[in-house]
């Protein structure tokens, strides 16, 4: 029995040590600054546009610029559907860049989203399900100044968000509120390499709704992202922590 326990302990200890030795962590201090605007066309249809200015070293270094546009259809007050297009430009940031050549690259996306929302007492709850078709720029050799290939991959995203007023029983005009969300991103398809688990994003926010047309929110963001490639036989995980600030307009 003692020998069995000793062998089990040595095996588990070796397994933990191996997993630690095959993982590289790249921490970064990030700042994501977002601007979102929606234009209501009628009771069912609306247009949506979003720009995110994502920075490394909180604000001084470029990380990614993301532009997303979409068309919304409101099935009922608790169910919304959206489809759209996104354009992302990702820069060389961190100790281990996403691109193996250390170059910035362009990504095109089409996407489809379903959003479910509900309210339980003072708490507003939402579930966001999203599919993305991604065309990611790649360089066939290091001498090129612009990508000459675009690799296709799929990604599934699920986000749970909970928010509640800090004054009164509902988030109305001139109301401060708090929110927390968590989103997991999963890659799938034949071109997914190491990052079947792509990312996890956790946000803890404080917000203020000025009116039905304007609100702002900001707070803490933690992003854990796995690179699609190995470095020296090890998986690479970014552990990015920092600030998220959003301005949301509804016309």
Secondary structure, DSSP 8 states (H G I E B T S, - for coil): -HHHHHHHHHHHHHHHHHHHHTEEEEEEEEEEEEEEEEEE-SSSEEEEEEEEEEEETTTTEEEEEEEEEEEEEEEETTEEEEEEEEEEEE---SSS-SSTTS--EEEEEEEEEEEEEEEETTEEEEEEEEEEEEEEEE-SSTT-SS--EEEEEEEEEEEEEEEEESSSSS--TTEEEEEEEEEEEEEESTT--S-SEEEEEEEEEEEEE-SSSEEEEEEEEEEEEEEEEEETTEEEEEEEEEEEEEEEEE-
